[in-house]
Amino acid sequence: MNVYPKRCQLAEQKGKILVLSGHQNRAVTSGFIEKFRESCEVVEAATIDQAIDQLRREHFLAVFSDADDFLPLERALVGQQASLILNTIGEGICIVDGDGHCSWMNKKMLAWPARVHEKVRRTCQEAYNLFATQSTNLPPDPAHPAPSRSKRYTLNLDDQQFMEMICSPVVSPGGQVVQVVSVVWDATSTRRLQQKIDAIDKAGSELVRLESDLVTKMNVTERLKLLEDKIISFTRELMHFDHFAIRLLDRKANRLEMVMSAGLPQDALNVELFSSTEGNGISGYVASTGRSYICPDVERDPRYITGLDFARSSLTVPLRLHDKVIGIFNIESRQRAAFNEDDRQFAEIFGRYVAIALNILNLLVTERVETSHKVTDTVNAEVAGPLNDIASDIGSMMDDYIGHDDLRAKLKSVLENVNFIRTSLRQAAEGPNTILGAKDVQTTEDPIIAGARVLVVDDEPNIRATIADILRKYGGDVTVGTSGQHAIDLLKTNDFDLIFSDIKMPDKTGYDVFAASKKKPGPLPVILMTGFGYDPNHCIVRASQEGLAAVLFKPFKVDQLLTEVRRALASNKAHV
């Protein structure tokens, strides 16, 4: 009788033992079994096949058998364990001969559809022929058979599923290849990660590449449209979602202003949000904490504020510049749990590129009145930190994907692209500067401007003072407003011939000032100006539809200012 483990060990344990009671000394076997019933549950098997079947279904502390039955039982158990291992591992395994006939598959391989089987079988046959040719080309040497060098393949199944497989030859003692063993796994998710990295690389390059010829040949509106089109295009390519919004943080007002969006209803765009952990939705929370937020089910998340019609889940990441949150990037989906950690990680990296692109545009088109030097050094100084952040993120990802050579190669290309951006930014920023030219203005009475009552509104003292000084030199009667609300209060008690207002102010927007001007009797032209490369709350679009006189994008020349002022005043006089 063979016993494992020892009897003294069993006496200390509670559990099942299996006894192959067999056909020999039944009396001895029965007596032996009865001694263990006091401390263990005994399961009997009459044959080896029955014993193996019991072992497949249950766990036993020990197995008892006659000596004659022990060796075949042990061999059967070894085979069972090998089969268990091969059928438990996460990869598919198969054996294919030279004719392409598959003689064995594990359960994982059997679970895949027939199209996978056919693709694997053909690839194994191709590998067999390659191994056989290599073996034939070597001189025969029974003592040193041909090396069993494996070969790796990538299988593309209609661009929907990607499989990776390693084929290894089974070599006879005489050095002949007799079969091929293949290990196969589904690499679709890895390939999708690779595709996202490609998209990030491409998107990052295009978003921040504002070449000198574009800077000089395109006006601000055209540059804005180009940047918005790029962001929308690459967001769809990168994230594969069509519904998103980008808001930038106005630090003076702590308000998240809508910059651009795609696929979201107007009601969602008009919601006023502030950077706060409470009462301002997920976007306010992300802007305040700087932490990304995956909302798998909007119906169960109290922070979610209505956005996309019939939205089911959302992803919101911060837009960072110099480790400061400058805004948020919010994506929504009509599917529950549509976003995972991969989406979050890639959206954060893409968000850094978006922040850099918006900042470069700001630096290139919003040179303030007091700025007369080239913006080259400023651009490079502003962008160096965020580019280093991207390089650091990619470096961490490369550590995470050790062993994935293709992915690491793609990540390396992103790092190379960051270096290219560093090099090319100086050239991109060295386009000719356009300044207001206020220092060159001489006192000259203008027949149209002279005596005109003009309200100049801007929260930045230098800008409103400079514009007011220019108009006064041409004979204008200028009143300055220090904020949107101040301008609205002045409109209640004063009459003006023209309003010259900034769009982006901490309390009221330029559109609010324009709306207040519409309440005055008679025509009152309004010129809006913006010092950032976007249209907060769509002020320009809304005001233009309601009779806005003109829009000026900072920096603008004195001649541009005078042209629009004269045109607006002349039109106003024509209606009087």
Secondary structure, 3 states (H helix, E strand, C coil): CEEECCHHHHCCCCCEEEEECCCCCHHHHHHHHHHHHCCCEEEEECCHHHHHHHHHHCCCCEEEECHHHHHHHHHHHHHHHHHHHHHHCCCEEEEEECCCCEEEECHHHHHCCHHHHHHHHHHHHHHHHHHHHHHHCCCCCCCCCCCCCCEEEEEEECCCEEEEEEEEEEECCCCCEEEEEEEEEECHHHHHHHHHHHHHHHHHHHHHCCCHHHHHHCCHHHHHHHHHHHHHHHHHHHHCCCEEEEEEEECCCCEEEEEEEECCCHHHHCCCEECCCCCCHHHHHHHHHCCCEEECCHHHCCCCCCCCCCCCEEEEEEEEECCEEEEEEEEEECCCCCCCHHHHHHHHHHHHHHHHHHHHHHHHHCCCCCCCCCCHHHHHHHHHHHHHHHHHHHHHHHHHCCCCHHHHHHHHHHHHHHHHHHHHHHHHHCCCCCCCCHHHCCCCCCCCCCCCEEEEECCCHHHHHHHHHHHHHCCCEEEEECCHHHHHHHHHHCCCCEEEEECCCCCCCHHHHHHHHCCCCCCCCEEEEECCCCCHHHHHHHHHHCCCCEEEECCCCHHHHHHHHHHHHHHHHHHC
